[in-house]
């Protein structure tokens, strides 16, 4: 998978492996490295940390007047679409993602900054000791599920070096495991959360509504490691994929306003043409479908004002994005209300068709709206 912004994904997904340099001291490396926000390029720092605008982890990058390490990115001055894509792909290997833990209560761990719920102390960053991709085994009962019937999915995560089963995980947007199930034609979508069992495995029951092939996108954060996104597939009984069919036949939406669960939801991105490698702000406007009044009673959903998943037609490019506006600290979540505007950041890796699913919660109900957009080739 070659996401160019896997930078949106990277913080919420793979975690970045460290680039090794030779012939320099730690102090020299510090002096030649800056850290930048993948979503807000103007935010830079000489030290690791978080973007004050969107709270994403700053990504390490070499200053352009220094020798380039193996696999490092193009210089920041090269702004061609191809160079941007290559640079972002290279950034996937630059810096680790961090977990946050309480010094007084080390069992308290999560993927975002915050305070310990037990003692109120600010959580401290903990560098990962493992930076590679973990292994994921997926099984199901029944072994070949039937469409329209319940299926129990079981996930086992193992250490990339030792092969030992992983039993400890970091809380990431209020859950230990985010599972996205998307049918091959991309018409069926689920965002569900397997539960951690005593043996370290995750289990969840669901239903596959139609016969066909489904992609399982698993998003989790092993303690001591980095955020992971791993992908597996599942096919229902009696289904044979058409020969040569590898991608969904997506069609761009003619209108970017839809009515879902009593809400009129509109999407716009400033009128600019969607092209690969360009940062875009996906702006949603929500209104009550009956009264036309702006929706101002959105409820926090999994620690945010909404969640967005973006996939290309063959589900090889994956972007999991959260709103640029974060929930205020120190406020009782049950009393918070948001809307009518919610903004997400994204960057599309290549030209083609993409489907965007976004979820909001209102009145205790999670609503999912989807739009299909076309990303045009970059102009030379």
C-alpha positions in Angstrom: 0.0 0.0 0.0 1.5 3.3 -0.9 -0.4 6.0 0.8 0.7 9.5 0.3 -1.0 10.6 2.9 -0.5 7.8 4.8 0.5 10.8 6.7 -3.1 11.1 7.9 -3.0 7.4 8.2 0.5 7.2 9.5 -0.3 8.8 12.8 -3.4 6.7 13.1 -2.0 3.7 11.4 1.3 2.2 10.6 3.6 4.1 12.9 6.8 5.1 11.3 10.0 3.1 11.4 13.2 5.0 12.3 15.8 5.9 9.7 19.3 5.0 10.7 22.1 7.5 10.0 25.8 6.8 10.3 28.8 8.8 11.3 26.9 11.4 13.4 26.4 11.9 17.1 23.0 12.2 18.8 23.7 16.0 19.2 24.5 16.3 15.5 21.4 14.5 14.5 19.3 16.7 16.7 20.9 19.8 15.1 20.2 18.6 11.6 16.6 17.5 12.2 13.4 19.5 12.3 9.9 18.2 13.0 6.9 19.3 11.0 3.1 18.6 11.1 2.0 16.4 8.1 -1.3 18.3 8.0 0.0 21.9 8.7 3.3 22.4 7.0 3.8 25.8 8.6 4.1 24.1 12.0 7.7 23.1 12.7 9.8 22.4 15.7 13.4 21.5 16.6 12.0 18.8 19.0 9.5 15.9 18.7 6.0 16.8 19.8 2.4 17.5 18.7 0.9 20.0 16.3 -0.9 22.7 18.3 -3.6 22.9 15.6 -4.5 19.2 15.0 -2.6 17.3 17.7 -1.0 15.0 15.2 2.6 13.9 15.9 5.2 16.0 14.3 7.2 14.1 11.6 11.0 14.2 11.6 12.6 15.5 8.4 16.2 16.4 7.5 17.2 20.0 6.8 17.9 20.4 3.1 21.5 21.5 3.6 22.5 18.2 5.2 23.6 15.0 3.5 20.6 12.8 2.7 20.3 9.5 4.5 19.4 6.3 2.7 15.7 6.3 1.8 15.3 9.9 2.9 12.9 12.3 1.1 13.3 14.8 -1.6 14.1 18.4 -0.6 11.2 20.5 0.6 11.7 22.9 -2.4 10.8 20.3 -4.9 7.0 20.7 -5.1 6.1 18.6 -8.1 3.3 16.1 -7.5 5.7 13.2 -8.1 8.3 14.5 -5.8 5.7 15.1 -3.1 4.4 11.6 -3.4 8.0 10.2 -3.2 8.8 12.4 -0.3 5.7 11.3 1.7 6.4 7.6 0.9 9.9 8.2 2.3 8.6 9.8 5.4 6.9 6.6 6.3 10.3 5.5 7.5 11.4 8.5 9.4 10.1 8.8 12.9 8.3 6.5 15.4 4.9 7.2 16.8 4.7 7.5 20.5 2.4 6.2 23.2 1.5 8.2 26.2 1.6 6.7 29.7 1.2 7.8 33.3 4.4 7.8 35.4 2.4 6.9 38.5 0.1 4.4 36.9 2.0 2.7 34.0 -1.0 0.6 33.2 -2.7 3.8 31.9 -1.7 4.1 28.2 -3.2 5.7 25.2 -2.4 7.0 21.7 -3.2 10.6 22.4 -1.9 13.2 24.8 -4.0 13.8 27.9 -4.1 13.3 31.7 -4.2 10.2 33.8 -7.8 9.4 34.8 -6.6 8.0 38.1 -4.3 10.8 39.4 -4.8 13.7 37.0 -1.1 13.9 36.0 -0.2 14.7 32.4 0.7 11.6 30.5 4.3 11.3 29.3 5.6 10.2 26.0 7.1 6.7 25.8 9.3 5.8 22.8 8.5 2.5 21.1 10.9 -0.3 21.6 9.5 -2.1 18.5 9.0 -0.2 15.3 8.3 -2.9 12.7 5.0 -4.2 11.4 3.3 -6.7 13.7 1.7 -10.0 12.5 -2.0 -10.5 12.5 -3.8 -13.8 12.2 -7.5 -13.7 11.5 -9.9 -16.6 11.8 -13.7 -16.9 11.7 -16.5 -19.1 12.9 -18.0 -20.6 10.8 -14.8 -21.0 8.8 -16.7 -20.1 5.6 -19.4 -17.6 6.6 -22.7 -17.4 4.9 -24.2 -14.1 3.8 -26.9 -12.8 6.1 -25.7 -15.0 9.0 -23.7 -14.1 12.1 -20.0 -14.7 12.0 -17.5 -14.5 14.9 -14.1 -13.0 14.0 -11.0 -13.7 16.0 -7.8 -11.6 15.8 -4.4 -12.6 17.2 -1.5 -10.1 17.1 2.0 -11.4 17.4 5.4 -9.7 17.9 7.3 -9.1 14.7 10.6 -10.3 16.1 9.8 -13.0 18.7 6.5 -14.3 17.4 5.0 -14.1 20.9 1.4 -13.2 21.3 0.8 -9.6 22.2 -1.5 -9.0 25.1 -1.1 -5.3 25.9 -2.5 -2.6 23.7 -2.8 1.2 23.9 -6.1 3.0 23.9 -6.6 4.8 20.6 -9.6 7.1 20.3 -11.3 5.3 23.2 -10.9 1.8 21.7 -8.2 -0.8 21.7 -9.1 -2.1 18.2 -10.8 -0.4 15.3 -12.1 -2.7 12.5 -13.4 -1.5 9.2 -15.2 -4.1 7.1 -15.8 -2.9 3.5 -17.3 -5.0 0.7 -15.3 -5.3 -2.6 -17.9 -3.2 -4.4 -17.7 -0.7 -1.5 -21.4 -0.5 -0.9 -21.3 -2.2 2.5 -19.3 -0.5 5.3 -18.9 -1.3 9.0 -16.8 0.4 11.7 -16.8 -1.9 14.7 -14.6 -2.6 17.7 -13.5 -6.1 18.6 -13.2 -6.7 22.4 -9.9 -7.8 24.1 -10.1 -11.3 25.6 -8.1 -12.7 28.6 -5.8 -14.5 26.2 -4.8 -11.4 24.4 -7.0 -12.1 21.3 -9.7 -9.8 20.0 -13.2 -11.1 19.2 -16.3 -9.6 17.6 -19.5 -10.8 16.0 -21.0 -9.2 12.9 -23.1 -10.0 9.9 -22.0 -9.8 6.2 -25.2 -8.7 4.5 -24.5 -9.9 1.0 -22.5 -12.7 -0.7 -19.1 -11.5 -1.8 -15.6 -10.6 -0.8 -14.9 -8.2 2.1 -11.8 -6.4 3.1 -10.9 -6.2 6.8 -8.9 -3.1 7.8 -7.5 -3.6 11.3 -6.3 -0.5 13.2 -4.6 -1.1 16.6 -1.6 0.0 18.7 0.5 -2.6 20.5 2.0 -1.4 23.8 5.7 -0.7 23.2 5.2 -0.6 19.5 3.7 1.7 17.0 0.2 2.3 15.5 -0.6 -0.5 13.0 -3.0 -0.9 10.1 -3.1 -4.4 8.7 -5.4 -5.7 6.0 -7.0 -9.1 5.4 -9.8 -10.4 3.2 -12.8 -12.6 3.8 -15.1 -14.3 1.3 -18.6 -15.6 1.9 -19.7 -19.1 1.0 -20.6 -19.9 -2.6 -19.1 -16.6 -4.0 -16.8 -16.5 -6.9 -15.2 -13.2 -7.9 -15.6 -12.2 -11.5 -12.4 -12.9 -13.5 -10.3 -9.8 -13.7 -12.5 -7.7 -11.3 -10.1 -6.1 -8.8 -11.6 -2.7 -8.1 -15.0 -1.3 -7.3 -16.8 0.4 -10.2 -17.1 3.7 -8.4 -18.9 6.7 -9.9 -18.3 10.3 -8.6 -21.2 11.8 -6.9 -23.0 14.5 -8.8 -24.2 16.2 -5.6 -22.3 16.6 -2.4 -25.4 17.0 -0.2 -27.2 14.0 1.3 -29.9 13.5 3.9 -29.0 10.9 6.5 -30.9 10.1 9.7 -32.7 13.5 9.7 -29.6 15.5 8.9 -28.8 17.3 5.7 -25.0 16.8 5.3 -23.0 18.8 2.8 -19.4 18.3 1.8 -17.1 20.9 0.2 -13.3 21.5 -0.1 -13.0 25.1 -1.1 -13.7 24.6 -4.8 -10.1 23.6 -5.6 -9.5 20.7 -7.9 -8.6 17.5 -6.2 -5.1 16.4 -7.3 -2.6 13.9 -5.9 -0.2 15.2 -3.2 -2.2 18.3 -2.3 -3.5 18.8 1.2 -7.3 19.4 1.2 -9.7 20.4 4.0 -12.9 18.4 3.8 -15.5 20.6 5.3 -18.9 19.3 6.4 -22.0 21.4 7.0 -24.8 19.8 9.0 -28.4 21.0 9.2 -31.6 19.6 10.5 -33.4 18.1 7.5 -36.8 19.1 8.7 -36.2 22.6 10.0 -33.1 23.6 8.1 -31.6 24.9 11.3 -27.8 24.3 11.8 -27.1 21.2 13.8 -25.4 22.2 17.0 -26.0 19.1 19.1 -23.4 16.7 17.7 -22.1 14.4 20.4 -18.5 13.3 20.8 -18.0 9.9 19.0 -14.9 7.9 20.1 -13.2 11.0 21.5 -13.8 13.3 18.4 -16.5 15.2 16.6 -16.5 12.5 13.9 -14.4 10.0 12.0 -13.5 9.7 8.4 -12.2 6.7 6.4 -11.1 7.1 2.7 -10.3 4.2 0.4 -9.5 4.1 -3.3 -11.4 1.7 -5.6 -9.2 -1.4 -4.9 -8.9 -0.5 -1.2 -5.1 -0.4 -1.4 -4.8 3.3 -0.3 -6.2 3.9 3.2 -6.6 7.2 5.0 -8.2 7.3 8.5 -8.7 11.0 9.5 -10.1 12.8 12.5 -11.4 16.4 12.8 -8.9 19.2 12.9 -10.8 20.6 15.9 -10.1 18.5 19.0 -12.4 18.1 22.0 -11.5 20.5 24.8 -9.5 19.1 27.8 -11.0 19.0 31.2 -14.6 19.1 30.1 -17.2 16.4 30.8 -17.6 14.6 27.5 -21.3 13.9 28.2 -22.0 17.6 28.2 -20.1 18.6 25.1 -22.0 19.5 21.9 -20.6 20.4 18.5 -21.5 21.4 14.9 -22.7 22.6 12.5 -19.2 22.6 10.8 -16.7 19.7 11.1 -13.5 19.7 9.1 -11.1 16.9 8.3 -7.7 17.0 6.6 -6.7 14.6 3.8 -4.2 14.1 1.0 -4.9 11.8 -1.9 -1.9 9.7 -3.0 -2.8 9.1 -6.7 -5.3 10.1 -9.4 -8.4 8.0 -9.4 -11.8 7.5 -7.6 -12.1 7.4 -3.8 -15.0 6.8 -1.5 -15.2 8.8 1.7 -17.2 7.6 4.7 -17.7 10.0 7.6 -19.5 9.3 10.9 -21.2 11.6 13.3 -23.1 11.0 16.5 -26.4 12.8 17.4 -29.0 11.9 20.0 -27.0 8.7 20.8 -27.2 7.5 17.2 -24.1 7.1 14.9 -24.8 8.2 11.3 -22.7 7.3 8.3 -22.6 9.4 5.2 -20.5 8.5 2.1 -19.4 10.5 -0.9 -17.3 9.4 -4.0 -14.8 11.9 -5.4 -12.6 11.9 -8.4 -8.9 12.9 -8.0 -7.5 14.2 -11.3 -3.9 13.8 -12.5 -1.6 16.6 -11.4 -0.9 19.1 -14.1 2.8 19.4 -15.1 
